[in-house]
Amino acid sequence: MGIDDKINNASEQATGKVKEGVGRATDNERLEAEGRQDQASGHLKQAGEKIKDMFRS
């Protein structure tokens, strides 16, 4: 996994956590759901990169 991919995935997860927290604090269900979606997307991408790395080794 390249360092750029790691940074992008981590930032997507962090952004999702912030969005989810702001959504909860402001009682905005849409923003909260979007934050959870961003987190899940970041986790999924990171898992895909790890699988690719396993096959490269």
C-alpha positions in Angstrom: 0.0 0.0 0.0 1.4 3.3 -1.0 1.8 6.1 1.6 -0.5 8.3 -0.5 -3.2 5.7 -0.3 -2.8 5.3 3.5 -3.0 9.1 4.0 -6.1 9.4 1.7 -7.9 6.5 3.5 -7.1 7.8 6.9 -8.2 11.3 6.0 -11.5 10.0 4.6 -12.1 8.1 7.9 -11.2 11.1 10.0 -13.5 13.4 7.9 -16.3 10.9 8.4 -15.8 10.9 12.2 -16.0 14.7 12.2 -19.1 14.7 10.1 -20.8 12.1 12.2 -19.9 14.0 15.4 -21.2 17.3 14.0 -24.3 15.6 12.7 -25.0 14.2 16.2 -24.3 17.6 17.9 -26.6 19.5 15.5 -29.2 16.7 15.3 -28.6 16.5 11.6 -29.3 12.9 10.6 -28.2 13.4 7.0 -24.8 14.7 8.0 -24.4 11.9 10.6 -25.2 9.3 8.0 -22.8 10.9 5.5 -20.1 10.7 8.1 -20.7 7.0 8.7 -20.7 6.4 5.0 -17.3 8.2 4.6 -15.8 6.1 7.4 -17.1 2.9 5.9 -15.7 3.8 2.5 -12.3 4.6 4.0 -12.2 1.3 5.8 -13.2 -0.6 2.7 -10.6 1.0 0.6 -7.9 0.3 3.2 -8.9 -3.3 3.3 -8.7 -3.6 -0.5 -5.2 -2.1 -0.4 -4.1 -4.6 2.2 -5.4 -7.5 0.1 -3.5 -6.2 -2.9 -0.4 -6.0 -0.8 -0.8 -9.6 0.3 -0.8 -10.8 -3.3 2.2 -8.7 -4.2 4.4 -10.3 -1.5 
